[in-house]
């Protein structure tokens, strides 16, 4: 057993400001919440946000307690935290230092966080830590003394840290790097990387590796200090101000973003008033547009009774997707909320819950799953729900071949998942009026099967697009889930 400076009891940190924004800080290996040297308090006080600094497994006691902890154990621990917090907060940012930076990027590849700050990412180790076979020395010596600069030790006065490094840290970095290499392309959140040019542990060239893989915006800041944990350099307060500016830019999305609801409708005189009454009370909506697809009943008269609703009418019946596009053409909104006109039990809370993940830039699209029988039974059907928020930019990317009648939802799902930042979904307690009830049993059933045929065509079109993409790549390397040799390619 190695004696450690456990003068202060290491424990997790949580700073609450009753905010809808949270920062989760992930400390380094053989570190703790004090790794961040006052930066969590700085952010919490400056912006009035909640800050959480978990204590990673095996930490807080003796360095020997880290002997059996694997990289996956840390990921599992942090996933339990982030899954709860993403439900609770509108925005969640991740901050990681050293091994914590690898963990933060790994989580960002799977979860819709709003931004990632990584400090001194150690995926490219410096000599002698990158020496082949160095980890085999664990059979002779597990714990190695750390080397600190004099000024670094002075700044660490009053904090808790381990004076020794567990050699298993090399294995954890290797395991994390291997997993991250496959997942970096999935990161959709903006990434800000900070690295010391003369860091004694990791090379700043690791940031150029990120540039090749990450599709989202990636900003970099380099320092010349030789310290691995830059939170303990001399001018820490000036450093904090620079980091805070990044978060300030990323979290100020804005309140200036405009959201419009578009309701395509055909012969909905009995249902549409209930939907419009709900939309009127949705705080996130700036505009409500109804596009009447040449109804033969009194749909238009019902809509015109709502003064605050913009009304368009198609001269001839042209289909749902045409009406959706006409609605988009009639607004300059940044985010579009599409909504069917025949819904029951819809509430303002449900609509806000569908809009918020897109408004807060977690996803390019979010789908509300209905409580209808077929949608409860088959998730694929549920994902074709008409209630969804989508960015205007993503909508405009969707080819015209999908903007035809009922092909549109399948096309949206495919294009957002393939070319955007992905989409999220959640089931709510509302449902759609059955076509058989609206139009009678025979006509309703015919319309339903016509819709199914349109959806089937849309799936063929997505497959056609997928094959076009494959023609430019190695066919076998694209079918990872059908690997006949039983190993990952």
MARBAKE-503753 format. One record per residue (C-alpha): x, y, z. Coordinates in pm, 1 decimal, padded with zeros to 6 digits. Layout:
% residues N
<r east="X" north="Y" up="Z"/>
...
END
This chain:
% residues 489
<r east="00000.0" north="00000.0" up="00000.0"/>
<r east="00116.8" north="00349.3" up="-00085.1"/>
<r east="00071.8" north="00633.2" up="00160.4"/>
<r east="-00112.4" north="00928.1" up="00007.6"/>
<r east="-00171.8" north="01288.3" up="00102.9"/>
<r east="-00528.7" north="01228.9" up="00216.8"/>
<r east="-00533.9" north="01532.7" up="00444.3"/>
<r east="-00862.5" north="01640.0" up="00284.8"/>
<r east="-01146.8" north="01394.7" up="00233.6"/>
<r east="-01214.2" north="01364.4" up="-00140.0"/>
<r east="-01583.1" north="01375.8" up="-00223.5"/>
<r east="-01803.3" north="01462.5" up="-00523.3"/>
<r east="-01904.4" north="01823.2" up="-00577.4"/>
<r east="-02242.4" north="01967.7" up="-00674.9"/>
<r east="-02308.2" north="02340.6" up="-00706.5"/>
<r east="-02676.8" north="02418.7" up="-00748.6"/>
<r east="-02823.7" north="02739.1" up="-00887.4"/>
<r east="-03160.7" north="02587.0" up="-00986.8"/>
<r east="-03052.2" north="02627.7" up="-01347.5"/>
<r east="-03164.6" north="02448.9" up="-01663.5"/>
<r east="-02800.2" north="02431.4" up="-01772.1"/>
<r east="-02547.1" north="02193.5" up="-01618.7"/>
<r east="-02173.4" north="02138.2" up="-01652.2"/>
<r east="-02037.2" north="01793.9" up="-01568.1"/>
<r east="-01663.8" north="01798.2" up="-01487.6"/>
<r east="-01467.0" north="01473.3" up="-01520.4"/>
<r east="-01136.6" north="01464.6" up="-01334.3"/>
<r east="-00820.2" north="01281.5" up="-01435.0"/>
<r east="-00672.9" north="00950.7" up="-01325.7"/>
<r east="-00544.8" north="00963.8" up="-00966.7"/>
<r east="-00713.5" north="01303.1" up="-00935.3"/>
<r east="-01037.2" north="01431.8" up="-00790.1"/>
<r east="-01284.6" north="01723.3" up="-00791.2"/>
<r east="-01007.3" north="01959.8" up="-00681.3"/>
<r east="-00833.3" north="01893.8" up="-01016.3"/>
<r east="-01023.2" north="02194.8" up="-01149.2"/>
<r east="-00885.2" north="02438.8" up="-00890.3"/>
<r east="-01188.6" north="02663.6" up="-00850.3"/>
<r east="-01305.8" north="02665.7" up="-01214.2"/>
<r east="-01638.4" north="02491.4" up="-01131.2"/>
<r east="-01715.2" north="02762.9" up="-00873.1"/>
<r east="-01608.3" north="03031.6" up="-01122.7"/>
<r east="-01851.1" north="02903.8" up="-01388.0"/>
<r east="-02135.7" north="02846.9" up="-01145.0"/>
<r east="-02111.4" north="03196.4" up="-00998.9"/>
<r east="-02048.9" north="03375.2" up="-01328.0"/>
<r east="-02338.8" north="03218.8" up="-01519.3"/>
<r east="-02570.4" north="03093.3" up="-01246.1"/>
<r east="-02549.0" north="02734.6" up="-01372.3"/>
<r east="-02544.7" north="02398.2" up="-01198.0"/>
<r east="-02209.0" north="02221.0" up="-01180.8"/>
<r east="-02146.7" north="01856.1" up="-01097.1"/>
<r east="-01805.0" north="01699.1" up="-01037.3"/>
<r east="-01841.9" north="01323.3" up="-00975.3"/>
<r east="-01572.4" north="01124.9" up="-00796.8"/>
<r east="-01458.1" north="00849.8" up="-01033.6"/>
<r east="-01461.6" north="00490.9" up="-00909.7"/>
<r east="-01160.9" north="00382.1" up="-00701.6"/>
<r east="-01059.8" north="00740.3" up="-00620.3"/>
<r east="-01060.4" north="00919.1" up="-00288.8"/>
<r east="-00877.3" north="00660.2" up="-00081.6"/>
<r east="-00550.1" north="00487.8" up="-00172.9"/>
<r east="-00386.3" north="00450.8" up="-00515.2"/>
<r east="-00396.6" north="00072.0" up="-00473.9"/>
<r east="-00779.1" north="00087.2" up="-00488.3"/>
<r east="-00748.3" north="00164.5" up="-00858.5"/>
<r east="-00597.3" north="-00176.2" up="-00933.3"/>
<r east="-00914.5" north="-00344.6" up="-01058.6"/>
<r east="-01099.6" north="-00052.9" up="-01220.5"/>
<r east="-01141.9" north="-00067.9" up="-01599.7"/>
<r east="-01218.1" north="00206.7" up="-01852.9"/>
<r east="-01566.2" north="00060.8" up="-01907.0"/>
<r east="-01636.7" north="00093.9" up="-01534.1"/>
<r east="-01588.5" north="00470.7" up="-01559.4"/>
<r east="-01806.7" north="00489.8" up="-01868.8"/>
<r east="-02083.5" north="00295.1" up="-01697.8"/>
<r east="-02062.2" north="00519.7" up="-01390.4"/>
<r east="-02082.4" north="00838.7" up="-01597.6"/>
<r east="-02360.5" north="00707.2" up="-01824.3"/>
<r east="-02582.9" north="00658.5" up="-01521.6"/>
<r east="-02528.5" north="01023.9" up="-01433.5"/>
<r east="-02567.8" north="01174.5" up="-01778.7"/>
<r east="-02882.4" north="00980.2" up="-01870.0"/>
<r east="-03060.6" north="01122.3" up="-01566.9"/>
<r east="-02926.0" north="01473.8" up="-01613.9"/>
<r east="-03016.2" north="01496.8" up="-01984.0"/>
<r east="-03378.8" north="01446.0" up="-01881.2"/>
<r east="-03351.4" north="01710.6" up="-01611.1"/>
<r east="-03156.0" north="01986.1" up="-01790.3"/>
<r east="-03210.4" north="02168.0" up="-02117.9"/>
<r east="-02835.3" north="02172.1" up="-02183.9"/>
<r east="-02551.8" north="01961.0" up="-02049.5"/>
<r east="-02185.4" north="02049.5" up="-02113.8"/>
<r east="-01892.5" north="01816.1" up="-02044.6"/>
<r east="-01548.9" north="01922.3" up="-01919.1"/>
<r east="-01270.9" north="01665.0" up="-01893.7"/>
<r east="-00904.4" north="01682.3" up="-01802.4"/>
<r east="-00649.6" north="01414.8" up="-01903.2"/>
<r east="-00822.3" north="01072.4" up="-01885.5"/>
<r east="-01138.4" north="01269.0" up="-01807.9"/>
<r east="-01103.9" north="01430.5" up="-02153.4"/>
<r east="-01115.0" north="01086.6" up="-02317.8"/>
<r east="-01420.8" north="00998.3" up="-02109.3"/>
<r east="-01593.3" north="01326.6" up="-02200.3"/>
<r east="-01539.7" north="01273.7" up="-02574.4"/>
<r east="-01657.6" north="00913.3" up="-02547.6"/>
<r east="-01981.3" north="01024.0" up="-02379.8"/>
<r east="-02032.2" north="01301.2" up="-02637.4"/>
<r east="-02019.4" north="01037.8" up="-02911.8"/>
<r east="-02326.9" north="00869.0" up="-02763.0"/>
<r east="-02527.7" north="01145.0" up="-02595.1"/>
<r east="-02669.4" north="01478.6" up="-02721.4"/>
<r east="-02462.0" north="01708.9" up="-02503.0"/>
<r east="-02438.5" north="02079.2" up="-02588.8"/>
<r east="-02059.7" north="02112.0" up="-02588.0"/>
<r east="-01735.2" north="01946.7" up="-02481.8"/>
<r east="-01422.6" north="02102.0" up="-02334.5"/>
<r east="-01121.4" north="01869.3" up="-02317.7"/>
<r east="-00798.3" north="01961.4" up="-02142.1"/>
<r east="-00464.6" north="01796.6" up="-02231.4"/>
<r east="-00609.9" north="01495.0" up="-02409.9"/>
<r east="-00353.4" north="01212.4" up="-02357.3"/>
<r east="-00431.8" north="00996.6" up="-02662.8"/>
<r east="-00077.3" north="01062.9" up="-02794.0"/>
<r east="00160.3" north="00994.7" up="-02506.7"/>
<r east="00511.0" north="01137.6" up="-02494.5"/>
<r east="00831.4" north="00943.9" up="-02438.1"/>
<r east="00890.9" north="00744.8" up="-02221.5"/>
<r east="00519.6" north="00681.7" up="-02160.0"/>
<r east="00474.8" north="00569.7" up="-02520.5"/>
<r east="00764.8" north="00323.9" up="-02501.1"/>
<r east="00657.5" north="-00022.1" up="-02630.2"/>
<r east="00612.9" north="-00274.5" up="-02352.4"/>
<r east="00625.4" north="-00017.1" up="-02073.0"/>
<r east="00303.8" north="-00152.6" up="-01922.9"/>
<r east="00468.9" north="-00491.2" up="-01869.3"/>
<r east="00666.6" north="-00327.7" up="-01586.3"/>
<r east="00349.3" north="-00358.3" up="-01375.9"/>
<r east="00472.4" north="-00705.5" up="-01279.0"/>
<r east="00767.0" north="-00540.6" up="-01104.3"/>
<r east="00636.9" north="-00199.1" up="-01000.1"/>
<r east="00272.8" north="-00089.8" up="-00992.8"/>
<r east="00301.0" north="00259.5" up="-00847.2"/>
<r east="00532.1" north="00529.9" up="-00975.9"/>
<r east="00605.9" north="00864.7" up="-00810.0"/>
<r east="00469.5" north="01170.6" up="-00990.5"/>
<r east="00695.4" north="01461.3" up="-01081.9"/>
<r east="00561.7" north="01810.5" up="-01005.3"/>
<r east="00704.5" north="02152.1" up="-01082.1"/>
<r east="00769.1" north="02370.7" up="-00777.5"/>
<r east="00505.7" north="02629.5" up="-00872.4"/>
<r east="00256.6" north="02351.9" up="-00942.6"/>
<r east="00304.8" north="02206.2" up="-00595.0"/>
<r east="00259.8" north="02551.2" up="-00444.9"/>
<r east="-00073.9" north="02591.3" up="-00621.1"/>
<r east="-00181.8" north="02242.9" up="-00511.3"/>
<r east="-00142.3" north="02342.5" up="-00148.5"/>
<r east="-00477.7" north="02279.1" up="00017.2"/>
<r east="-00598.5" north="02036.1" up="-00249.2"/>
<r east="-00602.2" north="01658.2" up="-00247.6"/>
<r east="-00393.4" north="01459.7" up="-00492.9"/>
<r east="-00203.0" north="01134.5" up="-00519.8"/>
<r east="00176.6" north="01164.0" up="-00519.4"/>
<r east="00191.7" north="00831.2" up="-00706.7"/>
<r east="00053.9" north="00712.3" up="-01042.3"/>
<r east="-00092.5" north="00365.8" up="-01082.8"/>
<r east="00067.3" north="00214.4" up="-01393.7"/>
<r east="-00275.6" north="00082.8" up="-01495.8"/>
<r east="-00340.7" north="00434.7" up="-01616.9"/>
<r east="-00145.1" north="00344.7" up="-01932.5"/>
<r east="-00385.5" north="00060.8" up="-02005.0"/>
<r east="-00690.3" north="00280.1" up="-01942.6"/>
<r east="-00561.7" north="00542.4" up="-02185.7"/>
<r east="-00494.9" north="00275.4" up="-02447.0"/>
<r east="-00842.3" north="00122.7" up="-02401.6"/>
<r east="-01008.0" north="00463.2" up="-02417.6"/>
<r east="-00812.6" north="00566.1" up="-02726.3"/>
<r east="-00909.8" north="00244.0" up="-02904.4"/>
<r east="-01281.1" north="00296.5" up="-02835.3"/>
<r east="-01266.4" north="00666.3" up="-02917.4"/>
<r east="-01105.4" north="00609.1" up="-03256.4"/>
<r east="-01423.0" north="00435.2" up="-03374.9"/>
<r east="-01665.9" north="00684.0" up="-03222.3"/>
<r east="-01525.8" north="01032.6" up="-03282.8"/>
<r east="-01723.9" north="01068.7" up="-03605.2"/>
<r east="-02045.7" north="01039.7" up="-03402.9"/>
<r east="-01978.1" north="01356.0" up="-03201.4"/>
<r east="-02226.5" north="01628.4" up="-03299.4"/>
<r east="-02162.9" north="01883.5" up="-03024.5"/>
<r east="-01908.2" north="02165.7" up="-03061.7"/>
<r east="-01569.1" north="02067.2" up="-02916.1"/>
<r east="-01311.6" north="02297.9" up="-02761.4"/>
<r east="-00967.1" north="02151.7" up="-02701.7"/>
<r east="-00701.7" north="02303.2" up="-02475.4"/>
<r east="-00349.7" north="02161.3" up="-02464.3"/>
<r east="-00007.4" north="02257.7" up="-02334.8"/>
<r east="00249.9" north="02247.1" up="-02613.5"/>
<r east="00511.3" north="02126.1" up="-02367.0"/>
<r east="00288.1" north="01893.8" up="-02166.6"/>
<r east="00511.2" north="01622.1" up="-02021.6"/>
<r east="00250.5" north="01347.8" up="-02058.3"/>
<r east="00061.3" north="01393.7" up="-02384.9"/>
<r east="00136.6" north="01556.1" up="-02720.4"/>
<r east="-00075.9" north="01842.4" up="-02850.3"/>
<r east="-00075.1" north="01664.0" up="-03189.8"/>
<r east="-00363.0" north="01455.8" up="-03051.9"/>
<r east="-00581.5" north="01756.4" up="-03137.7"/>
<r east="-00500.7" north="01718.0" up="-03507.1"/>
<r east="-00625.0" north="01359.5" up="-03485.2"/>
<r east="-00956.3" north="01497.4" up="-03361.7"/>
<r east="-00971.4" north="01736.6" up="-03657.7"/>
<r east="-00969.1" north="01441.4" up="-03897.3"/>
<r east="-01259.6" north="01263.2" up="-03727.2"/>
<r east="-01491.9" north="01514.3" up="-03561.7"/>
<r east="-01761.9" north="01653.9" up="-03791.9"/>
<r east="-01883.4" north="01922.6" up="-03554.3"/>
<r east="-01700.0" north="02254.9" up="-03498.7"/>
<r east="-01363.1" north="02202.9" up="-03327.2"/>
<r east="-01175.8" north="02497.5" up="-03176.2"/>
<r east="-00829.3" north="02471.2" up="-03024.3"/>
<r east="-00626.8" north="02670.2" up="-02772.7"/>
<r east="-00256.7" north="02599.0" up="-02710.0"/>
<r east="-00043.9" north="02703.8" up="-02411.5"/>
<r east="00330.0" north="02684.9" up="-02355.2"/>
<r east="00328.0" north="02581.7" up="-01988.3"/>
<r east="00485.5" north="02247.6" up="-01902.2"/>
<r east="00210.8" north="02148.6" up="-01658.8"/>
<r east="-00018.8" north="01857.7" up="-01743.1"/>
<r east="-00311.0" north="02007.9" up="-01554.5"/>
<r east="-00333.0" north="02365.1" up="-01682.5"/>
<r east="-00578.4" north="02457.5" up="-01406.4"/>
<r east="-00269.0" north="02488.8" up="-01186.3"/>
<r east="-00066.5" north="02727.1" up="-01398.4"/>
<r east="00028.2" north="03076.6" up="-01280.8"/>
<r east="-00232.5" north="03287.4" up="-01458.4"/>
<r east="-00526.0" north="03058.8" up="-01383.2"/>
<r east="-00785.1" north="03338.5" up="-01362.0"/>
<r east="-00701.4" north="03469.7" up="-01709.3"/>
<r east="-00724.1" north="03110.9" up="-01830.7"/>
<r east="-01067.9" north="03070.2" up="-01670.2"/>
<r east="-01194.0" north="03380.8" up="-01849.0"/>
<r east="-01086.3" north="03235.8" up="-02185.4"/>
<r east="-01258.9" north="02906.0" up="-02116.0"/>
<r east="-01572.3" north="03079.4" up="-01993.4"/>
<r east="-01589.9" north="03274.7" up="-02319.2"/>
<r east="-01618.0" north="02945.0" up="-02507.7"/>
<r east="-01911.5" north="02833.1" up="-02297.3"/>
<r east="-02068.9" north="03175.6" up="-02319.2"/>
<r east="-02065.0" north="03154.0" up="-02698.8"/>
<r east="-02198.9" north="02800.1" up="-02704.7"/>
<r east="-02473.6" north="02843.0" up="-02449.2"/>
<r east="-02604.6" north="03168.6" up="-02597.2"/>
<r east="-02806.0" north="02996.6" up="-02865.3"/>
<r east="-03061.8" north="03187.0" up="-02843.9"/>
<r east="-03349.9" north="03308.8" up="-02735.6"/>
<r east="-03336.2" north="03478.9" up="-03073.4"/>
<r east="-03413.1" north="03156.9" up="-03260.9"/>
<r east="-03758.7" north="03164.4" up="-03413.9"/>
<r east="-03988.8" north="02860.8" up="-03400.8"/>
<r east="-04293.8" north="02808.5" up="-03621.3"/>
<r east="-04561.2" north="02538.4" up="-03603.9"/>
<r east="-04689.0" north="02410.4" up="-03938.2"/>
<r east="-05012.4" north="02212.0" up="-03945.1"/>
<r east="-05102.5" north="02043.0" up="-04275.0"/>
<r east="-05477.7" north="01974.6" up="-04279.5"/>
<r east="-05735.2" north="01805.3" up="-04500.9"/>
<r east="-06102.8" north="01786.3" up="-04399.3"/>
<r east="-06029.1" north="01837.1" up="-04029.2"/>
<r east="-06317.3" north="02063.7" up="-03924.0"/>
<r east="-06394.7" north="01838.7" up="-03626.2"/>
<r east="-06039.5" north="01810.9" up="-03492.1"/>
<r east="-05823.4" north="02108.4" up="-03585.1"/>
<r east="-05967.9" north="02359.2" up="-03336.2"/>
<r east="-05848.8" north="02144.2" up="-03043.5"/>
<r east="-05496.9" north="02126.8" up="-03186.8"/>
<r east="-05479.6" north="02503.2" up="-03250.1"/>
<r east="-05597.8" north="02582.3" up="-02896.6"/>
<r east="-05304.9" north="02378.3" up="-02765.7"/>
<r east="-05051.5" north="02540.9" up="-02999.1"/>
<r east="-05167.2" north="02888.0" up="-02893.9"/>
<r east="-05044.2" north="02811.2" up="-02542.4"/>
<r east="-04700.7" north="02678.8" up="-02636.8"/>
<r east="-04437.5" north="02917.9" up="-02501.9"/>
<r east="-04168.8" north="02816.2" up="-02753.6"/>
<r east="-04380.7" north="02898.8" up="-03061.2"/>
<r east="-04348.6" north="03234.6" up="-03238.2"/>
<r east="-04582.8" north="03153.1" up="-03525.5"/>
<r east="-04859.3" north="02905.7" up="-03618.3"/>
<r east="-04932.5" north="02821.3" up="-03983.1"/>
<r east="-05211.6" north="02599.8" up="-04117.0"/>
<r east="-05191.7" north="02474.9" up="-04475.4"/>
<r east="-05532.9" north="02355.8" up="-04593.6"/>
<r east="-05489.3" north="02092.1" up="-04865.5"/>
<r east="-05806.1" north="02187.9" up="-05059.0"/>
<r east="-06049.4" north="02061.8" up="-04794.8"/>
<r east="-06411.3" north="02007.6" up="-04899.6"/>
<r east="-06551.0" north="02068.7" up="-04549.7"/>
<r east="-06536.4" north="02372.4" up="-04318.2"/>
<r east="-06171.0" north="02335.8" up="-04213.0"/>
<r east="-06089.8" north="02682.0" up="-04347.8"/>
<r east="-06370.3" north="02853.3" up="-04156.5"/>
<r east="-06261.1" north="02690.1" up="-03831.5"/>
<r east="-05899.4" north="02801.2" up="-03879.9"/>
<r east="-05991.0" north="03157.5" up="-03976.9"/>
<r east="-06166.4" north="03197.0" up="-03641.6"/>
<r east="-05816.1" north="03197.6" up="-03486.5"/>
<r east="-05683.2" north="03548.7" up="-03555.7"/>
<r east="-05323.8" north="03465.8" up="-03461.4"/>
<r east="-05299.9" north="03171.0" up="-03703.7"/>
<r east="-05163.9" north="03221.7" up="-04056.1"/>
<r east="-05377.2" north="03035.0" up="-04311.6"/>
<r east="-05282.2" north="02904.7" up="-04659.1"/>
<r east="-05506.4" north="02701.1" up="-04887.8"/>
<r east="-05388.8" north="02478.8" up="-05174.9"/>
<r east="-05592.7" north="02515.0" up="-05493.7"/>
<r east="-05591.0" north="02139.9" up="-05550.7"/>
<r east="-05526.0" north="01850.6" up="-05314.6"/>
<r east="-05147.6" north="01803.2" up="-05335.7"/>
<r east="-05057.3" north="01583.9" up="-05040.4"/>
<r east="-04908.5" north="01622.3" up="-04695.1"/>
<r east="-04545.5" north="01687.8" up="-04793.5"/>
<r east="-04643.2" north="01959.4" up="-05042.4"/>
<r east="-04842.0" north="02132.7" up="-04767.5"/>
<r east="-04549.7" north="02106.5" up="-04527.5"/>
<r east="-04317.3" north="02267.6" up="-04782.2"/>
<r east="-04567.1" north="02544.7" up="-04850.5"/>
<r east="-04579.4" north="02617.1" up="-04478.9"/>
<r east="-04198.7" north="02634.1" up="-04459.9"/>
<r east="-04197.7" north="02873.1" up="-04756.4"/>
<r east="-04435.2" north="03095.7" up="-04562.7"/>
<r east="-04205.9" north="03152.2" up="-04262.9"/>
<r east="-03848.4" north="03257.7" up="-04188.1"/>
<r east="-03832.4" north="03044.7" up="-03870.2"/>
<r east="-03506.5" north="02868.8" up="-03779.0"/>
<r east="-03688.7" north="02567.9" up="-03630.4"/>
<r east="-04003.4" north="02408.4" up="-03768.6"/>
<r east="-04251.6" north="02210.9" up="-03558.9"/>
<r east="-04471.1" north="01991.9" up="-03777.5"/>
<r east="-04798.3" north="01876.9" up="-03628.8"/>
<r east="-05093.7" north="01677.6" up="-03762.5"/>
<r east="-05438.9" north="01830.6" up="-03734.5"/>
<r east="-05628.5" north="01532.2" up="-03592.2"/>
<r east="-05460.0" north="01478.3" up="-03254.1"/>
<r east="-05621.5" north="01400.8" up="-02919.3"/>
<r east="-05476.9" north="01465.8" up="-02573.2"/>
<r east="-05202.6" north="01688.4" up="-02711.6"/>
<r east="-05079.3" north="01940.7" up="-02452.0"/>
<r east="-04852.1" north="02249.0" up="-02458.5"/>
<r east="-04608.2" north="02056.3" up="-02236.2"/>
<r east="-04579.6" north="01779.2" up="-02495.5"/>
<r east="-04517.0" north="02027.3" up="-02777.6"/>
<r east="-04252.4" north="02213.8" up="-02575.1"/>
<r east="-04084.2" north="01882.1" up="-02491.9"/>
<r east="-04055.9" north="01799.1" up="-02863.2"/>
<r east="-03922.3" north="02143.7" up="-02957.2"/>
<r east="-03672.6" north="02195.1" up="-02673.0"/>
<r east="-03407.6" north="01933.4" up="-02773.3"/>
<r east="-03380.0" north="02098.3" up="-03117.1"/>
<r east="-03400.2" north="02452.6" up="-02979.9"/>
<r east="-03114.7" north="02368.4" up="-02743.1"/>
<r east="-02912.9" north="02209.1" up="-03025.8"/>
<r east="-02903.5" north="01857.8" up="-02885.0"/>
<r east="-03046.6" north="01720.3" up="-03208.9"/>
<r east="-03128.5" north="01834.9" up="-03560.6"/>
<r east="-03470.1" north="01673.5" up="-03516.0"/>
<r east="-03683.4" north="01535.7" up="-03233.9"/>
<r east="-03987.7" north="01311.3" up="-03283.4"/>
<r east="-04289.8" north="01278.9" up="-03058.2"/>
<r east="-04405.3" north="00917.0" up="-03049.3"/>
<r east="-04781.2" north="00874.2" up="-03022.7"/>
<r east="-04977.0" north="00642.5" up="-02798.7"/>
<r east="-05162.1" north="00474.8" up="-03087.7"/>
<r east="-05181.4" north="00094.3" up="-03085.1"/>
<r east="-04969.2" north="00031.3" up="-03397.4"/>
<r east="-04705.6" north="00281.0" up="-03287.0"/>
<r east="-04681.1" north="00121.0" up="-02943.5"/>
<r east="-04633.2" north="-00220.0" up="-03105.5"/>
<r east="-04380.2" north="-00133.1" up="-03376.5"/>
<r east="-04108.1" north="00128.8" up="-03313.2"/>
<r east="-04043.7" north="00171.4" up="-03686.2"/>
<r east="-04404.0" north="00288.8" up="-03735.6"/>
<r east="-04380.5" north="00510.4" up="-03429.8"/>
<r east="-04076.9" north="00692.7" up="-03571.0"/>
<r east="-04289.8" north="00803.6" up="-03867.9"/>
<r east="-04501.1" north="01019.3" up="-03638.9"/>
<r east="-04604.7" north="01357.7" up="-03777.9"/>
<r east="-04514.5" north="01554.1" up="-03461.5"/>
<r east="-04154.2" north="01659.1" up="-03489.6"/>
<r east="-03927.3" north="01959.6" up="-03459.6"/>
<r east="-03650.5" north="02002.7" up="-03716.8"/>
<r east="-03398.8" north="02271.5" up="-03805.9"/>
<r east="-03473.8" north="02463.7" up="-04122.5"/>
<r east="-03123.7" north="02387.4" up="-04248.5"/>
<r east="-03189.5" north="02012.9" up="-04221.6"/>
<r east="-03533.3" north="02039.1" up="-04384.2"/>
<r east="-03385.2" north="02214.9" up="-04685.3"/>
<r east="-03132.2" north="01932.6" up="-04732.5"/>
<r east="-03406.5" north="01672.9" up="-04789.7"/>
<r east="-03445.2" north="01592.7" up="-05163.8"/>
<r east="-03774.1" north="01660.6" up="-05341.9"/>
<r east="-03827.8" north="01288.1" up="-05409.0"/>
<r east="-03908.0" north="01250.1" up="-05036.9"/>
<r east="-04130.3" north="01558.2" up="-05025.1"/>
<r east="-04419.9" north="01369.4" up="-05177.5"/>
<r east="-04733.9" north="01285.4" up="-04977.3"/>
<r east="-04652.6" north="01036.4" up="-04698.5"/>
<r east="-04290.6" north="00967.3" up="-04791.5"/>
<r east="-04175.8" north="01267.5" up="-04598.2"/>
<r east="-04134.2" north="01129.1" up="-04243.1"/>
<r east="-03923.2" north="00834.5" up="-04361.7"/>
<r east="-03710.3" north="01072.5" up="-04568.3"/>
<r east="-03664.1" north="01308.0" up="-04273.8"/>
<r east="-03556.5" north="01026.6" up="-04043.2"/>
<r east="-03307.0" north="00891.7" up="-04293.1"/>
<r east="-03149.1" north="01222.5" up="-04391.9"/>
<r east="-03118.3" north="01361.2" up="-04040.6"/>
<r east="-02961.6" north="01038.6" up="-03915.5"/>
<r east="-02727.9" north="01004.1" up="-04215.5"/>
<r east="-02627.2" north="01361.6" up="-04290.8"/>
<r east="-02712.6" north="01556.3" up="-03975.3"/>
<r east="-02649.8" north="01530.1" up="-03601.7"/>
<r east="-02906.2" north="01255.5" up="-03555.5"/>
<r east="-03255.6" north="01268.3" up="-03407.0"/>
<r east="-03409.7" north="01183.2" up="-03073.6"/>
<r east="-03755.7" north="01058.8" up="-02982.4"/>
<r east="-03982.3" north="01011.5" up="-02684.3"/>
<r east="-04325.5" north="00858.3" up="-02631.2"/>
<r east="-04602.4" north="01084.7" up="-02502.0"/>
<r east="-04960.1" north="01021.4" up="-02394.8"/>
<r east="-05141.3" north="01157.5" up="-02700.5"/>
<r east="-05280.4" north="00987.8" up="-03009.8"/>
<r east="-05411.3" north="01038.6" up="-03361.2"/>
<r east="-05772.8" north="00996.2" up="-03471.9"/>
<r east="-05812.9" north="00676.5" up="-03675.5"/>
<r east="-05873.6" north="00730.4" up="-04046.2"/>
<r east="-06156.0" north="00476.3" up="-04030.2"/>
<r east="-06334.1" north="00695.6" up="-03774.7"/>
<r east="-06284.8" north="01014.2" up="-03978.8"/>
<r east="-06372.6" north="00880.1" up="-04323.9"/>
<r east="-06572.0" north="00563.0" up="-04260.4"/>
<r east="-06446.3" north="00205.2" up="-04249.8"/>
<r east="-06394.7" north="00139.7" up="-04622.3"/>
<r east="-06251.5" north="00476.2" up="-04727.1"/>
<r east="-06042.6" north="00499.5" up="-04412.8"/>
<r east="-05890.7" north="00155.8" up="-04473.0"/>
<r east="-05812.5" north="00241.4" up="-04837.3"/>
<r east="-05642.5" north="00566.2" up="-04732.0"/>
<r east="-05441.6" north="00381.0" up="-04470.7"/>
<r east="-05307.9" north="00128.5" up="-04723.7"/>
<r east="-05235.0" north="00410.9" up="-04968.9"/>
<r east="-05028.7" north="00572.1" up="-04695.2"/>
<r east="-04845.8" north="00243.9" up="-04623.2"/>
<r east="-04759.7" north="00209.5" up="-04993.5"/>
<r east="-04614.7" north="00560.3" up="-04997.3"/>
<r east="-04407.5" north="00482.6" up="-04687.7"/>
<r east="-04279.0" north="00161.8" up="-04848.3"/>
<r east="-04165.0" north="00357.7" up="-05155.6"/>
<r east="-03982.2" north="00596.7" up="-04922.7"/>
<r east="-03789.4" north="00309.3" up="-04765.2"/>
<r east="-03682.9" north="00192.2" up="-05111.6"/>
<r east="-03560.2" north="00544.2" up="-05186.9"/>
<r east="-03350.7" north="00552.7" up="-04869.7"/>
<r east="-03197.6" north="00218.4" up="-04966.0"/>
<r east="-03121.2" north="00355.9" up="-05312.2"/>
<r east="-02940.9" north="00651.3" up="-05155.5"/>
<r east="-02750.0" north="00416.2" up="-04926.1"/>
<r east="-02633.7" north="00204.4" up="-05221.4"/>
<r east="-02521.7" north="00518.6" up="-05403.0"/>
<r east="-02305.1" north="00603.6" up="-05103.1"/>
<r east="-02165.3" north="00250.1" up="-05094.5"/>
<r east="-02060.7" north="00270.1" up="-05458.1"/>
<r east="-01800.2" north="00522.0" up="-05344.7"/>
<r east="-01671.7" north="00301.4" up="-05062.6"/>
<r east="-01559.4" north="-00051.4" up="-04988.3"/>
<r east="-01887.5" north="-00247.4" up="-04981.0"/>
<r east="-01781.1" north="-00496.1" up="-04714.2"/>
<r east="-01641.7" north="-00236.5" up="-04475.4"/>
<r east="-01984.2" north="-00067.6" up="-04470.2"/>
<r east="-02172.9" north="-00374.0" up="-04353.1"/>
<r east="-02017.4" north="-00394.2" up="-04007.7"/>
<r east="-02328.3" north="-00543.2" up="-03848.6"/>
<r east="-02321.2" north="-00834.0" up="-04094.7"/>
<r east="-01959.4" north="-00930.2" up="-04030.6"/>
<r east="-01954.4" north="-01299.4" up="-04124.4"/>
<r east="-01612.7" north="-01357.4" up="-03976.5"/>
<r east="-01729.7" north="-01276.4" up="-03624.5"/>
<r east="-01487.5" north="-00993.7" up="-03556.5"/>
<r east="-01492.1" north="-00619.0" up="-03584.6"/>
<r east="-01350.7" north="-00480.2" up="-03907.8"/>
END
